[in-house]
Amino acid sequence: MGPLDALWHLFNFLLTPVGLGLIAASLCKLAWWRPLRAVRWQRLAWPAVGVAVLIQIIFLVWLGRDGRMSTYAAQVVGVALALWWAAFGPRRRLPSAG
């Protein structure tokens, strides 16, 4: 395998978790647009993408194979938890009342 092939393999390996994180952050911002008006899209997207990529790598090492349904299910759950934490978790700064 040449360097270009390795680059394409890495790109395809990361495409699913990055796409899932970006699409989920966009849908979260769209679905809860009023409560998340003050939260920037990047603040939602970075944790979602990071968790999805981390789960992809962990399951590749654990199962020895990429593309298992359990990996994708774990990514969906992990991204949902990361988005909840970033959007509505205890660290969220609420706008002042005054």
mmCIF file of the C-alpha atoms, coordinates in Angstrom:
data_MODEL
# 
_entry.id   MODEL 
# 
loop_
_atom_site.group_PDB 
_atom_site.id 
_atom_site.type_symbol 
_atom_site.label_atom_id 
_atom_site.label_alt_id 
_atom_site.label_comp_id 
_atom_site.label_asym_id 
_atom_site.label_entity_id 
_atom_site.label_seq_id 
_atom_site.pdbx_PDB_ins_code 
_atom_site.Cartn_x 
_atom_site.Cartn_y 
_atom_site.Cartn_z 
_atom_site.occupancy 
_atom_site.B_iso_or_equiv 
_atom_site.pdbx_formal_charge 
_atom_site.auth_seq_id 
_atom_site.auth_comp_id 
_atom_site.auth_asym_id 
_atom_site.auth_atom_id 
_atom_site.pdbx_PDB_model_num 
ATOM 1  C CA . MET A 1 1  ? 0.000   0.000  0.000  1.00 0.00 ? 1  MET A CA 1 
ATOM 2  C CA . GLY A 1 2  ? 1.352   3.357  -1.000 1.00 0.00 ? 2  GLY A CA 1 
ATOM 3  C CA . PRO A 1 3  ? 1.092   6.624  0.922  1.00 0.00 ? 3  PRO A CA 1 
ATOM 4  C CA . LEU A 1 4  ? -1.864  7.812  -1.131 1.00 0.00 ? 4  LEU A CA 1 
ATOM 5  C CA . ASP A 1 5  ? -3.761  4.598  -0.408 1.00 0.00 ? 5  ASP A CA 1 
ATOM 6  C CA . ALA A 1 6  ? -2.990  4.942  3.305  1.00 0.00 ? 6  ALA A CA 1 
ATOM 7  C CA . LEU A 1 7  ? -4.287  8.519  3.227  1.00 0.00 ? 7  LEU A CA 1 
ATOM 8  C CA . TRP A 1 8  ? -7.524  7.392  1.579  1.00 0.00 ? 8  TRP A CA 1 
ATOM 9  C CA . HIS A 1 9  ? -7.957  4.624  4.153  1.00 0.00 ? 9  HIS A CA 1 
ATOM 10 C CA . LEU A 1 10 ? -7.483  7.110  6.987  1.00 0.00 ? 10 LEU A CA 1 
ATOM 11 C CA . PHE A 1 11 ? -9.917  9.546  5.349  1.00 0.00 ? 11 PHE A CA 1 
ATOM 12 C CA . ASN A 1 12 ? -12.571 6.851  4.948  1.00 0.00 ? 12 ASN A CA 1 
ATOM 13 C CA . PHE A 1 13 ? -11.980 5.626  8.508  1.00 0.00 ? 13 PHE A CA 1 
ATOM 14 C CA . LEU A 1 14 ? -12.625 9.109  9.917  1.00 0.00 ? 14 LEU A CA 1 
ATOM 15 C CA . LEU A 1 15 ? -15.419 10.121 7.546  1.00 0.00 ? 15 LEU A CA 1 
ATOM 16 C CA . THR A 1 16 ? -18.201 8.297  9.407  1.00 0.00 ? 16 THR A CA 1 
ATOM 17 C CA . PRO A 1 17 ? -17.542 9.623  12.932 1.00 0.00 ? 17 PRO A CA 1 
ATOM 18 C CA . VAL A 1 18 ? -16.807 13.155 11.738 1.00 0.00 ? 18 VAL A CA 1 
ATOM 19 C CA . GLY A 1 19 ? -19.927 13.199 9.580  1.00 0.00 ? 19 GLY A CA 1 
ATOM 20 C CA . LEU A 1 20 ? -22.056 11.806 12.388 1.00 0.00 ? 20 LEU A CA 1 
ATOM 21 C CA . GLY A 1 21 ? -20.784 14.407 14.851 1.00 0.00 ? 21 GLY A CA 1 
ATOM 22 C CA . LEU A 1 22 ? -21.301 17.343 12.485 1.00 0.00 ? 22 LEU A CA 1 
ATOM 23 C CA . ILE A 1 23 ? -24.766 16.252 11.362 1.00 0.00 ? 23 ILE A CA 1 
ATOM 24 C CA . ALA A 1 24 ? -25.884 15.506 14.929 1.00 0.00 ? 24 ALA A CA 1 
ATOM 25 C CA . ALA A 1 25 ? -24.657 18.901 16.181 1.00 0.00 ? 25 ALA A CA 1 
ATOM 26 C CA . SER A 1 26 ? -26.495 20.623 13.339 1.00 0.00 ? 26 SER A CA 1 
ATOM 27 C CA . LEU A 1 27 ? -29.717 18.735 14.029 1.00 0.00 ? 27 LEU A CA 1 
ATOM 28 C CA . CYS A 1 28 ? -29.418 19.426 17.753 1.00 0.00 ? 28 CYS A CA 1 
ATOM 29 C CA . LYS A 1 29 ? -29.023 23.143 17.095 1.00 0.00 ? 29 LYS A CA 1 
ATOM 30 C CA . LEU A 1 30 ? -31.990 23.030 14.698 1.00 0.00 ? 30 LEU A CA 1 
ATOM 31 C CA . ALA A 1 31 ? -34.293 21.008 16.974 1.00 0.00 ? 31 ALA A CA 1 
ATOM 32 C CA . TRP A 1 32 ? -33.645 23.038 20.145 1.00 0.00 ? 32 TRP A CA 1 
ATOM 33 C CA . TRP A 1 33 ? -32.971 26.402 18.560 1.00 0.00 ? 33 TRP A CA 1 
ATOM 34 C CA . ARG A 1 34 ? -34.540 28.500 21.315 1.00 0.00 ? 34 ARG A CA 1 
ATOM 35 C CA . PRO A 1 35 ? -32.762 26.993 24.330 1.00 0.00 ? 35 PRO A CA 1 
ATOM 36 C CA . LEU A 1 36 ? -29.506 26.740 22.365 1.00 0.00 ? 36 LEU A CA 1 
ATOM 37 C CA . ARG A 1 37 ? -29.616 30.234 20.897 1.00 0.00 ? 37 ARG A CA 1 
ATOM 38 C CA . ALA A 1 38 ? -26.638 31.347 23.012 1.00 0.00 ? 38 ALA A CA 1 
ATOM 39 C CA . VAL A 1 39 ? -24.620 28.156 22.420 1.00 0.00 ? 39 VAL A CA 1 
ATOM 40 C CA . ARG A 1 40 ? -22.299 28.272 19.416 1.00 0.00 ? 40 ARG A CA 1 
ATOM 41 C CA . TRP A 1 41 ? -22.459 25.449 16.896 1.00 0.00 ? 41 TRP A CA 1 
ATOM 42 C CA . GLN A 1 42 ? -18.740 24.752 17.299 1.00 0.00 ? 42 GLN A CA 1 
ATOM 43 C CA . ARG A 1 43 ? -19.249 24.185 21.035 1.00 0.00 ? 43 ARG A CA 1 
ATOM 44 C CA . LEU A 1 44 ? -21.647 21.387 20.140 1.00 0.00 ? 44 LEU A CA 1 
ATOM 45 C CA . ALA A 1 45 ? -19.722 19.974 17.184 1.00 0.00 ? 45 ALA A CA 1 
ATOM 46 C CA . TRP A 1 46 ? -16.253 19.566 18.755 1.00 0.00 ? 46 TRP A CA 1 
ATOM 47 C CA . PRO A 1 47 ? -17.299 17.234 21.605 1.00 0.00 ? 47 PRO A CA 1 
ATOM 48 C CA . ALA A 1 48 ? -19.618 15.264 19.315 1.00 0.00 ? 48 ALA A CA 1 
ATOM 49 C CA . VAL A 1 49 ? -16.908 14.679 16.710 1.00 0.00 ? 49 VAL A CA 1 
ATOM 50 C CA . GLY A 1 50 ? -14.283 13.946 19.356 1.00 0.00 ? 50 GLY A CA 1 
ATOM 51 C CA . VAL A 1 51 ? -16.394 11.318 21.102 1.00 0.00 ? 51 VAL A CA 1 
ATOM 52 C CA . ALA A 1 52 ? -17.359 9.666  17.806 1.00 0.00 ? 52 ALA A CA 1 
ATOM 53 C CA . VAL A 1 53 ? -13.732 9.435  16.640 1.00 0.00 ? 53 VAL A CA 1 
ATOM 54 C CA . LEU A 1 54 ? -12.618 8.133  20.041 1.00 0.00 ? 54 LEU A CA 1 
ATOM 55 C CA . ILE A 1 55 ? -15.297 5.435  20.008 1.00 0.00 ? 55 ILE A CA 1 
ATOM 56 C CA . GLN A 1 56 ? -14.332 4.482  16.450 1.00 0.00 ? 56 GLN A CA 1 
ATOM 57 C CA . ILE A 1 57 ? -10.695 3.994  17.491 1.00 0.00 ? 57 ILE A CA 1 
ATOM 58 C CA . ILE A 1 58 ? -11.543 2.147  20.717 1.00 0.00 ? 58 ILE A CA 1 
ATOM 59 C CA . PHE A 1 59 ? -13.854 -0.302 18.963 1.00 0.00 ? 59 PHE A CA 1 
ATOM 60 C CA . LEU A 1 60 ? -11.323 -0.879 16.176 1.00 0.00 ? 60 LEU A CA 1 
ATOM 61 C CA . VAL A 1 61 ? -8.701  -1.854 18.757 1.00 0.00 ? 61 VAL A CA 1 
ATOM 62 C CA . TRP A 1 62 ? -11.170 -3.862 20.858 1.00 0.00 ? 62 TRP A CA 1 
ATOM 63 C CA . LEU A 1 63 ? -12.938 -5.764 18.062 1.00 0.00 ? 63 LEU A CA 1 
ATOM 64 C CA . GLY A 1 64 ? -10.049 -5.809 15.601 1.00 0.00 ? 64 GLY A CA 1 
ATOM 65 C CA . ARG A 1 65 ? -12.299 -4.703 12.770 1.00 0.00 ? 65 ARG A CA 1 
ATOM 66 C CA . ASP A 1 66 ? -13.915 -1.563 11.484 1.00 0.00 ? 66 ASP A CA 1 
ATOM 67 C CA . GLY A 1 67 ? -17.544 -1.239 10.419 1.00 0.00 ? 67 GLY A CA 1 
ATOM 68 C CA . ARG A 1 68 ? -19.338 -3.292 13.059 1.00 0.00 ? 68 ARG A CA 1 
ATOM 69 C CA . MET A 1 69 ? -22.892 -2.356 13.954 1.00 0.00 ? 69 MET A CA 1 
ATOM 70 C CA . SER A 1 70 ? -21.941 -2.248 17.631 1.00 0.00 ? 70 SER A CA 1 
ATOM 71 C CA . THR A 1 71 ? -19.422 0.485  16.789 1.00 0.00 ? 71 THR A CA 1 
ATOM 72 C CA . TYR A 1 72 ? -22.062 2.587  15.083 1.00 0.00 ? 72 TYR A CA 1 
ATOM 73 C CA . ALA A 1 73 ? -24.552 2.044  17.918 1.00 0.00 ? 73 ALA A CA 1 
ATOM 74 C CA . ALA A 1 74 ? -21.936 3.094  20.466 1.00 0.00 ? 74 ALA A CA 1 
ATOM 75 C CA . GLN A 1 75 ? -21.165 6.173  18.381 1.00 0.00 ? 75 GLN A CA 1 
ATOM 76 C CA . VAL A 1 76 ? -24.823 7.213  18.319 1.00 0.00 ? 76 VAL A CA 1 
ATOM 77 C CA . VAL A 1 77 ? -25.120 6.833  22.098 1.00 0.00 ? 77 VAL A CA 1 
ATOM 78 C CA . GLY A 1 78 ? -21.785 8.560  22.732 1.00 0.00 ? 78 GLY A CA 1 
ATOM 79 C CA . VAL A 1 79 ? -22.597 11.491 20.448 1.00 0.00 ? 79 VAL A CA 1 
ATOM 80 C CA . ALA A 1 80 ? -26.017 11.897 22.058 1.00 0.00 ? 80 ALA A CA 1 
ATOM 81 C CA . LEU A 1 81 ? -24.453 12.019 25.521 1.00 0.00 ? 81 LEU A CA 1 
ATOM 82 C CA . ALA A 1 82 ? -21.747 14.449 24.382 1.00 0.00 ? 82 ALA A CA 1 
ATOM 83 C CA . LEU A 1 83 ? -24.338 16.753 22.814 1.00 0.00 ? 83 LEU A CA 1 
ATOM 84 C CA . TRP A 1 84 ? -26.509 16.632 25.903 1.00 0.00 ? 84 TRP A CA 1 
ATOM 85 C CA . TRP A 1 85 ? -23.500 17.484 28.072 1.00 0.00 ? 85 TRP A CA 1 
ATOM 86 C CA . ALA A 1 86 ? -22.382 20.341 25.806 1.00 0.00 ? 86 ALA A CA 1 
ATOM 87 C CA . ALA A 1 87 ? -25.882 21.753 25.321 1.00 0.00 ? 87 ALA A CA 1 
ATOM 88 C CA . PHE A 1 88 ? -27.688 21.189 28.603 1.00 0.00 ? 88 PHE A CA 1 
ATOM 89 C CA . GLY A 1 89 ? -25.060 19.877 31.019 1.00 0.00 ? 89 GLY A CA 1 
ATOM 90 C CA . PRO A 1 90 ? -24.077 21.449 34.332 1.00 0.00 ? 90 PRO A CA 1 
ATOM 91 C CA . ARG A 1 91 ? -21.259 23.533 32.796 1.00 0.00 ? 91 ARG A CA 1 
ATOM 92 C CA . ARG A 1 92 ? -23.618 25.448 30.520 1.00 0.00 ? 92 ARG A CA 1 
ATOM 93 C CA . ARG A 1 93 ? -23.668 29.156 31.242 1.00 0.00 ? 93 ARG A CA 1 
ATOM 94 C CA . LEU A 1 94 ? -27.182 30.482 31.375 1.00 0.00 ? 94 LEU A CA 1 
ATOM 95 C CA . PRO A 1 95 ? -27.888 34.018 30.213 1.00 0.00 ? 95 PRO A CA 1 
ATOM 96 C CA . SER A 1 96 ? -28.331 36.502 33.030 1.00 0.00 ? 96 SER A CA 1 
ATOM 97 C CA . ALA A 1 97 ? -31.865 37.441 33.983 1.00 0.00 ? 97 ALA A CA 1 
ATOM 98 C CA . GLY A 1 98 ? -31.186 41.133 34.257 1.00 0.00 ? 98 GLY A CA 1 
# 
